[in-house]
Amino acid sequence: MTDTSGGDEPSGLLRAIRSGRMDRLTGDDGDLVTRTATADRRAAHLKVCLNAVRQAGAGLSRVSDARALLDQLCARLVDSHAYEDAWIALLDRRGWVEYVAVSPGLETPRESLARALRSDPLPYCVRRAMAESATVAVDDPPSLCGDCPLAQAYPGLARLARVVSFADRVYGVIAVAIPADCPANAEEQAILDDLAGDLAFTLHKIEHMAAVDEITTRYRGLFEHSPIPMLLIDPVDGTIQDANPGAVAFYGWSRTALIGRNISTINILTPEQVRRQMISAVTRRRHQFDFRHRRADGSIRDVEVHSGPIETAGKTLLFSIIIDVTDRMRQRQDHGESQSVLEEAQRIAQIGHFDVDIPAETWSGSPVLDAILGIDDTYVRTLAGALALVHHEDRPRIRATLADTLLADGRPFDQTYRVRRYADGEVRWVHGRGRLSLNAEGRPARLLGTIQDVTDRELGYLRLNDAIRDLQWSQRIGGMGSWCFDPASQGFRVSDQFCHIHRIAPVPGLLARTEFLALHGVGDRGALSEGVDAASRDGVPLDRVVMLAHDDGTPRWVHIIGQPDPDGGPAGTAVRGIIQDITIQEQARAELRQATDAANRTKSEFLANVSHEIRTPLNAVIGFAEVLASETFGPIDNPRYKEYGEHIVRSGTDLLNLVSDIIDLSRLEFGAMELMEDRLDVAELFQAVVRLFSMRARARDSHLCIDVPATVPMLYADSLRLRQILGNLVSNALKFTPPGGTVTLSAALDDDGGCRLSVTDTGVGIASNQVDRALSVFGRGSDAYVRGQEGAGLGLPLCHRLAAMHGASLRIDSEPGHGTTVTVAFPRNRVVRSGNGT
């Protein structure tokens, strides 16, 4: 239905005008524009009429008010200049004319019109409108319209007629005469369609409100005072006409929401099934129904509905009383399913039940028990037959339990034993429970109980016991024990082998944290405790070697490894680990270290002694070679002797330097070298080194440079050893720098107050993977250029150790083809500050 009060437009013409689509309605001639403006005014008048119908209908609640509404509507249609005149016939449910409303201009012929509408045949316009169920245009000769006032009063005007109906209810017919300047086209017919639709809805509401008023008068007391849900339902379309407070409370909808709701939205049956049930109730074939109703919260309830017809205002309604039987149905269903549920539960759990008649020495059992024992209905169910199913190794124990524990003392039967299935001889584990009941004389009468197949569980226990036994033997053989830290209790669960390693008695429960730590050496307890906490708190694995604390003072070592459990708890993650006795390994390592130290000392002593013994004759050789080379005692006739003497001097000097380095390394390993420390001027130290190597640099066509800022302070160090360090570094730099290269000695202060001495060359460089090798004793680079140079590989190791004696570090930064920088970084306590010493 079209809502012209502020929603959709009432008609196609009105929609076009109000939307501004005038180009579709206007043409080249102005006359059409004039008619369009008239239609605009008429549409506005009709909108006023439609609003008047709705406003008047909103306040009407009695049947008599419907007549006043029709009179008011006819007057409004004419007063608004929408139509010339109009009449409306009101029909009852039987189709008889109940009232005729006319506009003021038709007041005189009202009675003749009423007679025509009550006669047979009906007026022409009424017959056409009812036949087509839509607005029809009547522009035929007046002879076809009989005594219709509109036809007689306006023979030259077009007339429209429309049935006023809502759903299947026909409320009447409306007829109007259109102004002379308006054609009876589709737009005009659409306007009347909207008008008739709104009028029909208003009449429908008035009629139903009147019916409810009548029903309310008769049944209001029952509705308002009974807590039982009650509904009034129209059996024709299934709409709920009224609902009492009990229904509101039961269904959860408000009364307003229930009234007008179709019962099919509550009953879970299909609408067709609901319709058939309502017919059964109306015809009194049935009055009690079992339904399932849906409530506002979506829940479904089982209801028992008692329904019967009542007559009110000439209309039949169903008066229905609803009783909630959900709990009753659930109890009935639960009771009906209890047996099947019990049998299914027994089948799933593999539990069968038995009933022993003790005086008769017979028994019966459930189907599940028969399946467990592998028997059928033909098996002899005597006590002897039951004992025959018990495994022969367990039969004496079960017989004694039945005789002594159960029958003699009356205590419950609770045993796990084996049975041999009768059908196939398979051995199964079962767990039996039973309780004895006595007769009136106090003698044993019945034994009721259950037998459960626990084969999988028992076999699992056996495998678990075997695994535990294997683990214990493995731990004993490997000298290992297991432990688990529980963060909640701060305790340790330890294995028997753990206790054996620590020489304590087995701990059945938890070992306290303090007791656990007390088993280990005092110096290791703090680190061990923090390691366990770190594994539990942060997931950091524990891996430590600690000493054990034994009363006899015998040193023993264990290796403790722990990993956090992935399933952590609210108090932290459990830590599981092992402990292994590694005393033998540690003793072997100690003995190996002692042997290695002894060998190193022997080697150093040998090298020192040999080097010392070599130095004395070597000095003599070098001295006499220098005499020959310098021709101290006169010229030598053959110049080749002089050349050979110079070769002897150079080779002897190199050998003497090598021997000196060996002696120094030996003294460092012995710890016999002492530093003679004093304040040193870095610039003077660099100059002394440059003077020492200037001739060698010129001979190799290399350049020696010094870069010492004035801000570099003095160092507190051993002058001889510092010159030895710089000399070795400059010697190596010249050795591995091709002719034309540069070697630079530089110094700088660090951000932390230390001092850095660097030797940088533009030589061949060294690969990063060769640095560690170059710092090892007798280690040399592996490339061809390095192998082609002289040297024993003692210079850099000696510099590294001499720097370490000063608390300094030695770092090599190099890249093949781009030179090398060797930096000796002295700490700030080696830097002499003005007025403060070191």
Stockholm file with secondary structure:
# STOCKHOLM 1.0

chainA/1-838         MTDTSGGDEPSGLLRAIRSGRMDRLTGDDGDLVTRTATADRRAAHLKVCLNAVRQAGAGLSRVSDARALLDQLCARLVDSHAYEDAWIALLDRRGWVEYVAVSPGLETPRESLARALRSDPLPYCVRRAMAESATVAVDDPPSLCGDCPLAQAYPGLARLARVVSFADRVYGVIAVAIPADCPANAEEQAILDDLAGDLAFTLHKIEHMAAVDEITTRYRGLFEHSPIPMLLIDPVDGTIQDANPGAVAFYGWSRTALIGRNISTINILTPEQVRRQMISAVTRRRHQFDFRHRRADGSIRDVEVHSGPIETAGKTLLFSIIIDVTDRMRQRQDHGESQSVLEEAQRIAQIGHFDVDIPAETWSGSPVLDAILGIDDTYVRTLAGALALVHHEDRPRIRATLADTLLADGRPFDQTYRVRRYADGEVRWVHGRGRLSLNAEGRPARLLGTIQDVTDRELGYLRLNDAIRDLQWSQRIGGMGSWCFDPASQGFRVSDQFCHIHRIAPVPGLLARTEFLALHGVGDRGALSEGVDAASRDGVPLDRVVMLAHDDGTPRWVHIIGQPDPDGGPAGTAVRGIIQDITIQEQARAELRQATDAANRTKSEFLANVSHEIRTPLNAVIGFAEVLASETFGPIDNPRYKEYGEHIVRSGTDLLNLVSDIIDLSRLEFGAMELMEDRLDVAELFQAVVRLFSMRARARDSHLCIDVPATVPMLYADSLRLRQILGNLVSNALKFTPPGGTVTLSAALDDDGGCRLSVTDTGVGIASNQVDRALSVFGRGSDAYVRGQEGAGLGLPLCHRLAAMHGASLRIDSEPGHGTTVTVAFPRNRVVRSGNGT
#=GR chainA/1-838 SS CCCTTTSSCSSHHHHHHHTTCGGGTCCSSHHHHHHHHHHHHHHHHHHHHHHHHHHHHHTCCSHHHHHHHHHHHHHHHHHTTSCSEEEEEEECTTSCEEEEEECGGGSTTHHHHHHHHHSSSCCHHHHHHHHHTSCEEECSCGGGTTTCHHHHHCTTSCEEEEEEEETTEEEEEEEEECCTTSCCCHHHHHHHHHHHHHHHHHHHHHHHHHHHHHHHHHHHHHHHHCCSCEEEECTTTCBEEEECHHHHHHHCSCHHHHTTCBGGGTBSSCHHHHHHHHHHHHTTSCCEEEEEEECTTSCEEEEEEEEEEEEETTEEEEEEEEEECHHHHHHHHHHHHHHHHHHHHHHHHTEEEEEEETTTTEEEECHHHHHHHTCCTTSCCBHHHHHHTBCTTTHHHHHHIIIIIIIITCCCEEEEEEEECTTTCCEEEEEEEEEEEECTTSSEEEEEEEEEECHHHHHHHHHHHHHHHHHHHHHHHHTEEEEEEETTTTEEEECHHHHHHHTCCCCSSCEEHHHHHHTBCHHHHHHHHHHHHHHHHHCCCEEEEEEBCCTTCCCCEEEEEEEECSSCBTTBCCEEEEEEECHHHHHHHHHHHHHHHHHHHHHHHHHHHHHHHHHHHHHHHHHHHHHHHHTTTSCCSSHHHHHHHHHHHHHHHHHHHHHHHHHHHHHHHHTCCCCCEEEECHHHHHHHHHHHHHHHHHHTTCEEEEECCTTCCEEEEEHHHHHHHHHHHHHHHHHTSCTTCEEEEEEEECTTSCEEEEEEECSCCCCGGGHHHHHSTTCCCCSHHHHTSCCCSCHHHHHHHHHHHTTCEEEEEECTTSCEEEEEEECGGGEEBTTTBC
#=GC SS_cons         CCCTTTSSCSSHHHHHHHTTCGGGTCCSSHHHHHHHHHHHHHHHHHHHHHHHHHHHHHTCCSHHHHHHHHHHHHHHHHHTTSCSEEEEEEECTTSCEEEEEECGGGSTTHHHHHHHHHSSSCCHHHHHHHHHTSCEEECSCGGGTTTCHHHHHCTTSCEEEEEEEETTEEEEEEEEECCTTSCCCHHHHHHHHHHHHHHHHHHHHHHHHHHHHHHHHHHHHHHHHCCSCEEEECTTTCBEEEECHHHHHHHCSCHHHHTTCBGGGTBSSCHHHHHHHHHHHHTTSCCEEEEEEECTTSCEEEEEEEEEEEEETTEEEEEEEEEECHHHHHHHHHHHHHHHHHHHHHHHHTEEEEEEETTTTEEEECHHHHHHHTCCTTSCCBHHHHHHTBCTTTHHHHHHIIIIIIIITCCCEEEEEEEECTTTCCEEEEEEEEEEEECTTSSEEEEEEEEEECHHHHHHHHHHHHHHHHHHHHHHHHTEEEEEEETTTTEEEECHHHHHHHTCCCCSSCEEHHHHHHTBCHHHHHHHHHHHHHHHHHCCCEEEEEEBCCTTCCCCEEEEEEEECSSCBTTBCCEEEEEEECHHHHHHHHHHHHHHHHHHHHHHHHHHHHHHHHHHHHHHHHHHHHHHHHTTTSCCSSHHHHHHHHHHHHHHHHHHHHHHHHHHHHHHHHTCCCCCEEEECHHHHHHHHHHHHHHHHHHTTCEEEEECCTTCCEEEEEHHHHHHHHHHHHHHHHHTSCTTCEEEEEEEECTTSCEEEEEEECSCCCCGGGHHHHHSTTCCCCSHHHHTSCCCSCHHHHHHHHHHHTTCEEEEEECTTSCEEEEEEECGGGEEBTTTBC
//
